Amino acid sequence: MTQFKEFVLANFKTIVAILSFAVTMYIQHVNNTAQVAELKLKCSTLELKIEDQYERIDAIKLDKAVFEATMTQFTSIQTDLREMRTDIKELLKNKR
């Protein structure tokens, strides 16, 4: 026991430095683990937001496609109406 006591007294600074280093490493490990868990949570939240944004973009693309199809049909109907109007005018002129 006296040898151990003499060893501790002779190497007290070294032992304290090693213990301090070990405690500091443990504290950093705990902090880093907590930060990793927090970052994983933030990452999953961001992934959900990104997925929501993609769904909104897809809905906008669908709305745009529907709008374009409607405008194409509208243009076609408008052209048909103009032709019909011209034909009706021609018929009315011929009837007089």
MDTraj code that builds the backbone (N, CA, C; nanometers):
import mdtraj as md
import numpy as np

residues = "MET THR GLN PHE LYS GLU PHE VAL LEU ALA ASN PHE LYS THR ILE VAL ALA ILE LEU SER PHE ALA VAL THR MET TYR ILE GLN HIS VAL ASN ASN THR ALA GLN VAL ALA GLU LEU LYS LEU LYS CYS SER THR LEU GLU LEU LYS ILE GLU ASP GLN TYR GLU ARG ILE ASP ALA ILE LYS LEU ASP LYS ALA VAL PHE GLU ALA THR MET THR GLN PHE THR SER ILE GLN THR ASP LEU ARG GLU MET ARG THR ASP ILE LYS GLU LEU LEU LYS ASN LYS ARG".split()
xyz = np.array([
    [0.0819, -0.1191, 0.0000],
    [0.0000, 0.0000, 0.0000],
    [0.0864, 0.1256, 0.0000],
    [0.1978, 0.1204, 0.0694],
    [0.2855, 0.2369, 0.0732],
    [0.3473, 0.2638, -0.0631],
    [0.3719, 0.1557, -0.1398],
    [0.4255, 0.1753, -0.2753],
    [0.3226, 0.2473, -0.3628],
    [0.1988, 0.2095, -0.3480],
    [0.0922, 0.2739, -0.4262],
    [0.0805, 0.4203, -0.3870],
    [0.0853, 0.4468, -0.2568],
    [0.0762, 0.5849, -0.2074],
    [0.1934, 0.6673, -0.2598],
    [0.3137, 0.6104, -0.2555],
    [0.4307, 0.6808, -0.3047],
    [0.4211, 0.7047, -0.4564],
    [0.3678, 0.6035, -0.5275],
    [0.3500, 0.6177, -0.6719],
    [0.2522, 0.7306, -0.7036],
    [0.1396, 0.7351, -0.6304],
    [0.0391, 0.8401, -0.6530],
    [0.0989, 0.9762, -0.6212],
    [0.1703, 0.9878, -0.5101],
    [0.2292, 1.1165, -0.4734],
    [0.3355, 1.1597, -0.5740],
    [0.4129, 1.0645, -0.6223],
    [0.5199, 1.0978, -0.7156],
    [0.4635, 1.1366, -0.8536],
    [0.3525, 1.0791, -0.8909],
    [0.2959, 1.1030, -1.0244],
    [0.1588, 1.1721, -1.0177],
    [0.1362, 1.2505, -0.9165],
    [0.0065, 1.3141, -0.8935],
    [-0.0355, 1.4015, -1.0121],
    [0.0553, 1.4828, -1.0612],
    [0.0224, 1.5720, -1.1723],
    [-0.0163, 1.4923, -1.2971],
    [0.0586, 1.3875, -1.3243],
    [0.0304, 1.3049, -1.4416],
    [-0.1044, 1.2351, -1.4271],
    [-0.1318, 1.1819, -1.3091],
    [-0.2593, 1.1120, -1.2845],
    [-0.3769, 1.2093, -1.2994],
    [-0.3621, 1.3310, -1.2428],
    [-0.4683, 1.4318, -1.2533],
    [-0.4886, 1.4711, -1.3996],
    [-0.3802, 1.4855, -1.4733],
    [-0.3909, 1.5223, -1.6148],
    [-0.4631, 1.4129, -1.6939],
    [-0.4280, 1.2865, -1.6673],
    [-0.4916, 1.1749, -1.7383],
    [-0.6399, 1.1664, -1.7025],
    [-0.6720, 1.1796, -1.5728],
    [-0.8129, 1.1763, -1.5307],
    [-0.8911, 1.2935, -1.5897],
    [-0.8297, 1.4107, -1.5911],
    [-0.8960, 1.5280, -1.6496],
    [-0.9223, 1.5064, -1.7979],
    [-0.8225, 1.4506, -1.8660],
    [-0.8377, 1.4221, -2.0083],
    [-0.9522, 1.3227, -2.0313],
    [-0.9570, 1.2172, -1.9497],
    [-1.0613, 1.1158, -1.9643],
    [-1.2006, 1.1752, -1.9387],
    [-1.2124, 1.2575, -1.8347],
    [-1.3411, 1.3200, -1.8041],
    [-1.3820, 1.4155, -1.9162],
    [-1.2865, 1.4924, -1.9668],
    [-1.3147, 1.5850, -2.0761],
    [-1.3597, 1.5095, -2.2007],
    [-1.2932, 1.4003, -2.2318],
    [-1.3323, 1.3187, -2.3466],
    [-1.4737, 1.2645, -2.3292],
    [-1.5077, 1.2204, -2.2097],
    [-1.6416, 1.1675, -2.1833],
    [-1.7464, 1.2774, -2.1999],
    [-1.7188, 1.3952, -2.1469],
    [-1.8133, 1.5074, -2.1584],
    [-1.8335, 1.5453, -2.3047],
    [-1.7239, 1.5500, -2.3808],
    [-1.7349, 1.5806, -2.5239],
    [-1.8157, 1.4733, -2.5961],
    [-1.7946, 1.3477, -2.5579],
    [-1.8699, 1.2385, -2.6193],
    [-2.0201, 1.2542, -2.5932],
    [-2.0563, 1.2857, -2.4690],
    [-2.1974, 1.3035, -2.4342],
    [-2.2566, 1.4217, -2.5115],
    [-2.1833, 1.5331, -2.5172],
    [-2.2313, 1.6504, -2.5908],
    [-2.2468, 1.6203, -2.7401],
    [-2.1477, 1.5527, -2.7968],
    [-2.1547, 1.5197, -2.9396],
    [-2.2702, 1.4245, -2.9692],
    [-2.2937, 1.3288, -2.8797],
    [-2.4052, 1.2368, -2.8975],
    [-2.5378, 1.3129, -2.8958],
    [-2.5506, 1.4083, -2.8028],
    [-2.6722, 1.4891, -2.7962],
    [-2.6877, 1.5738, -2.9227],
    [-2.5788, 1.6312, -2.9715],
    [-2.5852, 1.7122, -3.0936],
    [-2.6213, 1.6272, -3.2150],
    [-2.5682, 1.5063, -3.2222],
    [-2.6011, 1.4166, -3.3333],
    [-2.7500, 1.3828, -3.3300],
    [-2.8033, 1.3547, -3.2112],
    [-2.9463, 1.3245, -3.1999],
    [-3.0300, 1.4455, -3.2428],
    [-2.9889, 1.5649, -3.2024],
    [-3.0603, 1.6869, -3.2405],
    [-3.0537, 1.7079, -3.3918],
    [-2.9364, 1.6856, -3.4498],
    [-2.9218, 1.7012, -3.5948],
    [-3.0051, 1.5990, -3.6720],
    [-3.0140, 1.4766, -3.6201],
    [-3.0986, 1.3758, -3.6846],
    [-3.2442, 1.4189, -3.6828],
    [-3.2879, 1.4757, -3.5719],
    [-3.4251, 1.5245, -3.5610],
    [-3.4496, 1.6378, -3.6607],
    [-3.3557, 1.7325, -3.6668],
    [-3.3689, 1.8428, -3.7620],
    [-3.3691, 1.7911, -3.9057],
    [-3.2854, 1.6934, -3.9335],
    [-3.2761, 1.6359, -4.0676],
    [-3.4082, 1.5695, -4.1063],
    [-3.4668, 1.4932, -4.0166],
    [-3.5940, 1.4289, -4.0483],
    [-3.7038, 1.5328, -4.0676],
    [-3.7005, 1.6413, -3.9885],
    [-3.7976, 1.7498, -4.0056],
    [-3.7805, 1.8153, -4.1423],
    [-3.6553, 1.8407, -4.1802],
    [-3.6287, 1.9008, -4.3112],
    [-3.6697, 1.8074, -4.4253],
    [-3.6481, 1.6784, -4.4085],
    [-3.6890, 1.5837, -4.5115],
    [-3.8403, 1.5851, -4.5297],
    [-3.9143, 1.5964, -4.4187],
    [-4.0601, 1.6060, -4.4282],
    [-4.1020, 1.7336, -4.5009],
    [-4.0345, 1.8442, -4.4696],
    [-4.0657, 1.9702, -4.5372],
    [-4.0348, 1.9612, -4.6860],
    [-3.9228, 1.8992, -4.7202],
    [-3.8848, 1.8840, -4.8606],
    [-3.9884, 1.7981, -4.9329],
    [-4.0316, 1.6899, -4.8708],
    [-4.1336, 1.6033, -4.9316],
    [-4.2630, 1.6812, -4.9543],
    [-4.3005, 1.7639, -4.8567],
    [-4.4205, 1.8474, -4.8698],
    [-4.4050, 1.9450, -4.9863],
    [-4.2872, 2.0047, -4.9992],
    [-4.2628, 2.0984, -5.1086],
    [-4.2701, 2.0268, -5.2439],
    [-4.2166, 1.9040, -5.2528],
    [-4.2257, 1.8282, -5.3768],
    [-4.3714, 1.7987, -5.4118],
    [-4.4523, 1.7663, -5.3106],
    [-4.5942, 1.7413, -5.3354],
    [-4.6623, 1.8681, -5.3866],
    [-4.6269, 1.9822, -5.3290],
    [-4.6842, 2.1087, -5.3754],
    [-4.6418, 2.1392, -5.5186],
    [-4.5150, 2.1124, -5.5498],
    [-4.4653, 2.1350, -5.6861],
    [-4.5401, 2.0451, -5.7842],
    [-4.5608, 1.9186, -5.7459],
    [-4.6349, 1.8278, -5.8331],
    [-4.7777, 1.8775, -5.8545],
    [-4.8402, 1.9298, -5.7482],
    [-4.9761, 1.9837, -5.7611],
    [-4.9768, 2.1049, -5.8544],
    [-4.8754, 2.1898, -5.8428],
    [-4.8659, 2.3068, -5.9309],
    [-4.8467, 2.2622, -6.0759],
    [-4.7623, 2.1609, -6.0972],
    [-4.7414, 2.1098, -6.2330],
    [-4.8720, 2.0559, -6.2901],
    [-4.9480, 1.9848, -6.2051],
    [-5.0765, 1.9316, -6.2504],
    [-5.1723, 2.0451, -6.2838],
    [-5.1781, 2.1462, -6.1963],
    [-5.2637, 2.2626, -6.2228],
    [-5.2232, 2.3308, -6.3527],
    [-5.0938, 2.3416, -6.3763],
    [-5.0447, 2.4052, -6.4992],
    [-5.0857, 2.3239, -6.6212],
    [-5.0727, 2.1917, -6.6115],
    [-5.1096, 2.1056, -6.7237],
    [-5.2593, 2.1166, -6.7521],
    [-5.3397, 2.1189, -6.6464],
    [-5.4840, 2.1321, -6.6643],
    [-5.5154, 2.2680, -6.7271],
    [-5.4494, 2.3718, -6.6803],
    [-5.4708, 2.5057, -6.7358],
    [-5.4347, 2.5100, -6.8833],
    [-5.3191, 2.4520, -6.9171],
    [-5.2761, 2.4523, -7.0576],
    [-5.3742, 2.3745, -7.1453],
    [-5.4222, 2.2608, -7.0947],
    [-5.5193, 2.1827, -7.1722],
    [-5.6486, 2.2612, -7.1893],
    [-5.6924, 2.3287, -7.0838],
    [-5.8137, 2.4102, -7.0915],
    [-5.7962, 2.5230, -7.1911],
    [-5.6810, 2.5889, -7.1870],
    [-5.6565, 2.6985, -7.2812],
    [-5.6520, 2.6476, -7.4253],
    [-5.5969, 2.5298, -7.4453],
    [-5.5938, 2.4721, -7.5797],
    [-5.7356, 2.4449, -7.6281],
    [-5.8164, 2.3871, -7.5403],
    [-5.9558, 2.3613, -7.5768],
    [-6.0299, 2.4932, -7.5991],
    [-6.0039, 2.5909, -7.5179],
    [-6.0687, 2.7210, -7.5314],
    [-6.0342, 2.7842, -7.6646],
    [-5.9072, 2.7751, -7.7004],
    [-5.8642, 2.8293, -7.8293],
    [-5.9341, 2.7562, -7.9434],
    [-5.9441, 2.6240, -7.9314],
    [-6.0113, 2.5451, -8.0342],
    [-6.1593, 2.5837, -8.0436],
    [-6.2245, 2.5985, -7.9305],
    [-6.3655, 2.6384, -7.9283],
    [-6.3810, 2.7783, -7.9859],
    [-6.2905, 2.8662, -7.9513],
    [-6.2950, 3.0037, -8.0014],
    [-6.2817, 3.0058, -8.1537],
    [-6.1920, 2.9261, -8.2049],
    [-6.1744, 2.9167, -8.3511],
    [-6.3012, 2.8620, -8.4159],
    [-6.3571, 2.7572, -8.3548],
    [-6.4814, 2.7004, -8.4086],
    [-6.5946, 2.8032, -8.4080],
    [-6.6053, 2.8813, -8.3004],
    [-6.7093, 2.9843, -8.2924],
    [-6.6899, 3.0903, -8.4005],
    [-6.5673, 3.1280, -8.4262],
    [-6.5408, 3.2267, -8.5314],
    [-6.5815, 3.1722, -8.6681],
    [-6.5495, 3.0463, -8.6920],
    [-6.5882, 2.9840, -8.8188],
    [-6.7400, 2.9779, -8.8316],
    [-6.8060, 2.9420, -8.7212],
    [-6.9524, 2.9355, -8.7238],
    [-7.0118, 3.0737, -8.7486],
    [-6.9564, 3.1745, -8.6847],
    [-7.0046, 3.3118, -8.7033],
    [-6.9890, 3.3534, -8.8494],
    [-6.8738, 3.3210, -8.9063],
    [-6.8497, 3.3544, -9.0473],
    [-6.9493, 3.2811, -9.1367],
    [-6.9712, 3.1534, -9.1071],
    [-7.0668, 3.0756, -9.1866],
    [-7.2077, 3.1314, -9.1748],
    [-7.2483, 3.1701, -9.0549],
    [-7.3818, 3.2270, -9.0338],
    [-7.3951, 3.3584, -9.1091],
    [-7.2910, 3.4403, -9.1065],
    [-7.2940, 3.5668, -9.1802],
    [-7.3076, 3.5405, -9.3299],
    [-7.2354, 3.4425, -9.3797],
    [-7.2428, 3.4073, -9.5216],
    [-7.3833, 3.3601, -9.5581],
    [-7.4412, 3.2775, -9.4706],
    [-7.5766, 3.2282, -9.4968],
    [-7.6778, 3.3410, -9.4963],
    [-7.6620, 3.4343, -9.4022],
    [-7.7550, 3.5463, -9.3953],
    [-7.7397, 3.6387, -9.5168],
    [-7.6192, 3.6541, -9.5641],
    [-7.5976, 3.7375, -9.6835],
    [-7.6618, 3.6730, -9.8056],
    [-7.6479, 3.5435, -9.8163],
    [-7.7038, 3.4716, -9.9303],
    [-7.8565, 3.4684, -9.9277],
    [-7.9155, 3.4747, -9.8101],
    [-8.0598, 3.4720, -9.7963],
    [-8.1231, 3.6030, -9.8388],
    [-8.0574, 3.7117, -9.8329],
    [-8.1131, 3.8439, -9.8630],
    [-8.1299, 3.8607, -10.0058],
])
top = md.Topology()
chain = top.add_chain()
for i, resn in enumerate(residues, 1):
    res = top.add_residue(resn, chain, resSeq=i)
    for name in ("N", "CA", "C"):
        top.add_atom(name, md.element.get_by_symbol(name[0]), res)
traj = md.Trajectory(xyz[None], top)
